[in-house]
Amino acid sequence: MAEVFSHARKLSPCLLVLEDLDSLINDRNRSFFLNQLDGLTGNDGLLVIGTTNHLERLDTGMSNRPSRFDRKFKFDDPDLEGRTLYAKYWQIKLKDNKNVSFTDKLVIVIATSTEKFSFAYLKETFVSSLVELASFNRDDSEKPSFEQLIYKQIRALRKGLEISSGLKDSKSAQAGSSTSPERLTRPNNARLQSILDTLSTSVSSSRRKDRVFLDVPARALELMSKPTRPDPADPLVSLFKSIGLTQAKAQEAAKSPKSAAILKDIIESYPTVSSGELHEKQAGLIVALAGALAKTSVGSVERDYLIATILENRLKSVDQVTGELFYLKSSSPVLIASKAAVKFVETHKVPVNEAEFDKECGVGFSITPEELDDRITKYIASNGVASWGSLGAVISALRATPELRWANPLHVKNAVEKGFTETFGAKEAAKPKGKEPKKDAKPAAKEAKTSEFTSSDSSSVRKSVFEEGFLGSLHKPGENPQANPRHREAHLAVTAGKVWTRFPPEPNGYLHIGHSKAIFVNFGYAAYHKGKCYLRYDDTNPEKEEAKYFESILETVRWLGFEPWKITYSSDYFDELYDLAVELIKRDKAYVCHCTQEEIKVDRGEKRGQPRPCVHRNRPISESLVEFEAMKNGKYRPKEANLRMKQDLEDGNPQMWDLTAYRVLDTPHHRTHDKWKIYPTYDFTHCLVDSIENISHSLCTTEFIASRQSYEWLCDAVDVFRPRQSEYGRLNLEGTIMSKRKIHALVSGGYVNGWDDPRLYSLIALRRRGVPPGAIISFVSTLGVSTATTNIEISRFEQSVRQYLENTAPRLLMVVKPLKVTIQNLPEDYVSTIEKSLHPKVPELGTSAIPFTRNIYIESDDFRLEDSKDYFRLAPGKTVGLFGAPYPITYVSHKVDPVTGEVAEVVVKLQNEGPVKKPKTYIQWVAEHAASGSPVRVDETRIFHRLFKSDRPSGDISDLEPNSLEIVKGALVETGFWALAKRSLIEARREATLRTEKAAQENKTTETATGDDTPHATTEQLIGKECVRFQGLRVGYFALDKDSRLACLDGPDALEASRKQGDYVVLNRIVTLKEDSGKTT
């Protein structure tokens, strides 16, 4: 696989294979490269980056993974000159490649036979041809020429586009073209000529090792990042804005002469369109229709029909209007052309069959989340889906079915991933790929060819964390050795050969980040193998247990995404454990000891290194039975008597040196109250309750390795089923403390504000800070599971959280330390509404409408009086862009506070006249507009820094960082915050209700042996103000704190999302934004 990629890169230096962006671009140059890409605007640039679809045959599922390139850039159809230039570009790139013959004749053939190809399709023509060429051995007699593969790709793509005319041969193509080889080198467009000249002179000099992928595209992109846009004063732009388009979209629509002419005709021919009453989405659909009509021969009557369906809101998406092309994966990728409105009326003239039209174009389509989950579950079960390796194929296949053709793609993707998680367990993140030895290069290439191109379930499919390494090597249920074979038979009769695990926390404190690994391992391993996992409270020490811990543990487990099959307590089995202790005495495997604690330590070799028999070790069995009964009846005070196991003092393992099985405690138990005066120890309880509950895999951390011997000894000693204990390495987070005792000292001393203080790394603290549970599970899954202890720096954990939030958190404009800005050339009462995307790469998150007025606020750090060459934000003489705003602003003057001497206000001019020059940088802002509730004023913004100075703190008070909590008052957020907060809580409530109802149906969380204080699964456990998360653009990621008071969130769903009397907004910073080392701020 790696060799094929490497070979393809050598064939095509301009190709960036999106197998793994991080493996191709290092930390030093990543920022510069991505900033160059972000500089591209619209469709003027020739993007020289490989897309994902053309690599489908090499990496199953690649086309379903997010790509910043495919999401960001949409390509219009290039004209003949553009296609010719693009083909010439590739000719220059490949001129030194001995395996490729690329003549001027071939350039003309490509340009003249791809008349309906977008740049994306042109790119696929070259890339797919080169990748296929790379798969052949150099001496392969059947190896086709590059020219033959080009023809093959063009024919395939023309067929997918339903272009009727076939591909001309080379000679006829050249004869029928008006573009000569000489003209190819001198395009009329000056900017295109500059790009071509740059490519012609730069390619050969840029082929330094490991730099060829960056230097060539970067220089080309530098030229291409200066597109020629239509003049804002162009009458067409004004006309297009009149139907409801924004300035940017109107300029975009005016760029293609053919589609612009059609759009102009539509506006002038249809009063409803030109009336200005369309909302922006309808206007966008009209633009999309005009673009589609430019490529078809649809008649005027059919055009009238399509416009009517848009105005009637029957067609609500671009997909419904224009259709789309996508790949259906199988052993060979198949291009599927979906029929939509334009395609439909091409073959069905008016009058059309309304019912058939609605069905083909998804009019009125709807599907509930429950129906979607049901279809996906049935598909997985009926199609023999075996692992996560089939994820991409399943998503594509489901999207191709008539039932789900019009379902929201993101909803389908999320539902399939949910179904896979429930079926196969959590998916492990991709591992970094190391370099392969040169001597293995040829075998690797051969293996890649035979496996990657013959099956959709290729050998490169990433295995789940549960099927490799430590967890992949665990025994199968029933394979663990038994002293008595009947125990295995009885165990399998109960479990039906399924995996049964348990998560057994002590309810004496709150769970911390280290426990997330134990939760993931136990619940995840059982889920992956379609087994069951108990939540068992190890409540054998009533002196330290409190009800609040029981509730918190269940809530935390559910918050992390897992549902216990059954909730149990060790105390459920106190009667059985007592009987087993009596049986142990009767077998002469236990005795009652009256030694002091100091004497027991000496006997167990604590000070001598070697154990010695206790003076009570050989007392008669009958005497120990009487004494044990006396212990049970309250005759002895704590530490006056203990039941100890009679193990093997000759063994080298201290866990075999007569461990304590029962001790006397006077404290009443929270469930059994005063019934018991004696309580079993962990060493006695753990293995026996595992046995009683038929646990197939007792998974714990490596500090219990020595205990495995006593675990097995005790099960055999009382002749019960012996579960298998297996140990994995624990998770430690450096730079903080996780000891309950040490955290308790901080809490009781007032150094932190409770166990959920966001500076701590208890799971309730991380939840309050706003860390998504999915980010924690993703982090743990990525680390993998082995026997080695995992010590991770806080910065790595935060980076994992940051990456998770990058593609899931909506983005809002936010100013933490506001500075007032007045736009002098706007009237006092000026206001316009700007609709901005909540996430440029995830359109499904929606948009927000914000006001733009004369008075706005910017970040105080985004203005300085003293300019410098490396400073690109606002300063005297400088122009900057405003995110989402149609025009940049230029400094005019400023005002100073006479008391503080600091800048109090900046006066600027809006560059809304004449050609608009793209500014070098953009800054965030919020507008002052009381009528729309803008801005949202944040009462407190809490910024959390490291709690300790040292990397490995001991919990000492002197090590505390005095400025670990920073509270900023008066931050401002765009008014879209209210709708986002309301929607986030409603969605969280809906999902929580569905999960809780499902848990009640499938699990036994309501069954308990005793007591009525068992915590139950509730909807409220999964809902909190921290569900409201967003990225403050250029600031950081934030979540709503529980101290906030927002009336609109507590009221009914229909209550307007806006600020109410008494509201108090508190935001917690979850993590900072990733620092951009390639950009000077």
Secondary structure, DSSP 8 states (H G I E B T S, - for coil): -HHHHHHHHHH-TT---TT-HHHHS-HHHHHHHHHHHHT--TT-S---S--SGGGTTTSTTGGGS--HHHHH-------HHHHHHHHHHHHHHTTT-TT----HHHHHHHHHS-TT--HHHHHHHHHHHHHHHHTS-TT-TT---HHHHHHHHHHHHHHHTT--S----HHHHHHT-S--HHHHTS-S-HHHHHHHHHHHHHTGGG--TTTHHHHHHHHHHHHHTS-----TT-HHHHHHHTTT--HHHHHHHTSSHHHHHHHHHHHHH-HHHHTS---HHHHHHHHHHHHHHTTS---HHHHHHHHHHHHTTS--SHHHHH--EEEE-SSS-EEEE---HHHHHHHS-SS--HHHHHHHHTTT----HHHHHHHHHHHHHHTT--SGGGHHHHHHHHHHSTTTTTS-HHHHHHHHHHHHHHHH-------------GGGHHHHHHHHHHHHTT-SS-TTS---TTSSHHHHTS--TT-S--SSHHHHHHHHHHHTT--EEEE---SSS--BHHHHHHHHHHHHHHHHTT-EEEEEE----TTT--HHHHHHHHHHHHHTT---SEEEEGGGGHHHHHHHHHHHHHTTSEEEE---HHHHHHHTTTTTSS----TTTTS-HHHHHHHHHHHHTT-S-TTS-EEEE---TTSS-GGGS--EEEEE--S-BTTTBTS-SEEE-HHHHHHHHHHHTT-SEEEEEGGGTTHHHHHHHHHHHTT----EEEEE--EEEETS---HHHHHHHHHTTSSSSTT-TTS-BHHHHHHHT--HHHHHHHHHHH---SS-EEEEHHHHHHHHHHHHHTTS-EE-EESSEEEEEETTS-TT-EEEEEEES-TT-GGG-EEEEEEESEEEEEGGGB-SS--TT--SB-TT-EEEETT-SS-EEEEEEEE-TTT-SEEEEEEEE--SSS----S-EE-EEE-BGGGTBSEEESEEEEE--SBSSSS----GGGB-TT-EEEE--EEE-THHHHHHHHHHHHHHHHHHHHHHHHHHHSBTT--SS-S------GGGG--GGG-EEEETTTEEEEE-TT-B-HHHHS-TTS--S--TT-B-EEEEEEE----TT---
